[in-house]
Amino acid sequence: MIRVLLADDHHLVRTGFRVILEAEEDVEVVGEAADGAQAVDLAARTRPDVVLMDVEMPGVDGLEATRRIVAADAGPAVLILTTFDRDDYLFSALQAGASGFLLKNGTPEALVDAVRVLAQGDALLAPAITRRVIATFTRPGGTTRTDGARLSELTPREHEVLVLLAGGATNAEIATALFLGEATVKTHVSRVLAKLGLRDRTQAVVFAYEHGVVTPGG
């Protein structure tokens, strides 16, 4: 059973999400929060697998709540849901540690699929989102920083995998590019995330561009 926590300051929105999710046999809504502070508290007490997080909430907003929740030991995956299709929200959410980003005008099916993807330990990173992350680093001020100590722990093969991850490649695409089996790719991806202290592929993309592993257009 996938345990989900809802965080949104609009009661009707939370009710709608609950109805959609609890119609699924493998999903259980374990709590509702009306602001970020409540979300952090409930996440610690109910230990959900996935948190559906609004961005704009009174007091502690969704981005700060995401940072606090993700920082906790064995913290749940966070799926940002917002009505605002803004790059600053998108990138701030990814930097805060969110594993996925959806607009509220999406379909119920997309919401359910996203919850299942995150519950499985993967990330929801559509190619369009990858392109927008990359675009952030092409803007003035989009500088990178290096972290040689962590990067030096990667083997040459793991470095290649990280570069391909940063381009939004799937495991199958990485396998084809590197002439490897998908099972081997999964092992490499897991090792890359572990060595860099990252939660999932979403954070790997952000890390790669922030630290100059890859460059826009490179």
N, C-alpha and C positions, 0 to 999 in steps of 0.2 A: 504494500500500500504506500503510495506517495503522499507524504504529509506536507501540506501547503499552508503558509501563513499569508494573509492578505493585509496590506498596508496602504490605505487610501483615506483621505479625509472626507470623502463623500460616501455616505451610507448606501445610497442607491447603487453606486459603482461597485462597492464591496458585495452587495447582495447579488448583483448581476454576475460577478465573477464566481461567487459561491454556487449559484444555480448552474452555471456552465460546468464548473469543475466537479461538483458532486453528482452530476449526471453520469460521470465516468466511474466504472466499478473499481478502478485502481487508484482513485484519488480521494483524499480526505482533507477537508479544510479544518485545521486545528486551532485557528484563532483569527481574530480581526483586530487591527490597530488603526486608530484614527489619526495618528501622527508618528513621527520618526522615533520619538522617545518610547512610546508604547511598543513600537515594532521591535526595538532593541531588547526591551524587557521581555516581550512575549517570545522572541526568538530564543532567548536564553532559557526560558521556562518550558516551552513546548517542543523545542528541538526539531523544527521542521526540516524537510529535505530541500524545499524551495520556498523563497519569499518573493511574492509579487509586490513590488515596491513602486509607489507613485513618487514623482520627483518633488512637486510643489505641495508641501504640507506645512501647517503651522508649527512654530517652535523649531524642533530639529527636523530639517528637511530630509528627503529621501536619499540624497547623496551622502550626507553625513551619517545617516542611519546605516547605509550600506557599508561605509568604511568601518563602523563599529561592529557590525554583525560579521563581516568577513574576517575581521581581525581576531575574532574569538576562536578558540580551539575547536576544530571540527565544525566550523560555521557552515550554515547552509549556502546553497547557491542562490544568488539574487537575480531576479528578472525584473528589469526596469520597465515600467509601463507608463506612458505619458501621452497626453494629447498634443504635445509640442514636438514637432519634427525639427529640432534645432541641433546643430553640430556641437554647440558648447555643452548641451545636456548629454549628448551621446558620448563625447569624449570624456567628460567629467565622470560619467557613470562608469565607463570602462576603467578609468584610472582609480576610481573608488573601489574597484574589485568586482563589479557586476559581471555576471557570466552571460547575460543576454539583454537585448533591448528591443522592445516592441511598442508600436503605436496603438493607442486604444481603439482606433478605427479599424483594426484588423478583425479577422473572422474568429468565431469561437473555436473553430478547428485549429487555427494557428496558435491560439492561446494554449489549448490542451497539448498540442504537439510540442510547444516550447517548454512547457512544464515537464513533460516526459524526457525531453532531450537533456535538460539541466539535471533532472533527478538521476539520470544515468551517469552523471559525472562529466558530461561533455559541455560544450558551449554553443550558444546560438549566435553564430557569426556569419551572416549572409554576405555574399560578395559585395553587395552595395554598401554595407557597413564597413567592410574592409577598405573599400575605395575611399570612404569618407575619413577613416582613420589615417590613411596614407595622405589624403589631401591636407590634413591638419599640419603635417610636417613640411608642406610646400609653402606654407604661409610665412610672412615675415615673423620672426620670433619663434618659429617652430624649431628650436635648436635641439640637439641631442646631447646626451652625456654618456660617458663610458663607465663600465663596471667590469674592469679586466679580471678582477679576482673571481667573480662568479662565472664569467664567460670562459675563463681559462680551464674550468672544470669540464667543459664539453669536449668530446672527442671530435675529430674532423667530420665524421659521419653525422654526429648529433648537431654540429653546426650547420651542416647542409639541410638537415631536417628543420631546424629553426628558421632558416631562410625561406624554405618552402612554406612553412606554417605562416610566416609573416605575409606571404602572398595570398593567403586564404585557401591553400591547397588542401584537399581532403586526403585521408589516408590512402585511398586508392590512387589518387593523382601523385602523391609522394612516392608510392610504391613503383608506379610506372616510370617516374622521372629518375629514380635511383636504382631501378632494376632489383627491387626487393619484394618480398612477400608482405602482404598487409599485416600479418601477425608480427613480423619483424619491425615494421613501421610503428605499430602500436607500442611495442617495447621501447623503441627509440624515443617516441613522443613522451612516454611516461618518464623516461630518464631525463629528458630535457627539462620537463616541468619540475621534477624533483630537484635536480641540481640547481636550477635557477630560483627555486622557492616560489613557483607559480601554481595557481590553482588549476588553470585550464588553458585552452587554445586562445581564448580571447585575451587573457593576460600575456600570452606569449607574443601575440601580434603587437600589443602596446609596448612591451619590453623591447622587442626587436627594433622598433622605430625610435623609441626613446634613447636607446643605447647605441645607435649607429650601426647595428648589425647589418641592416639594410637601409637603403636610402630611397626616397621617392624616385621612381623611374630607373632605379638601379637593379 
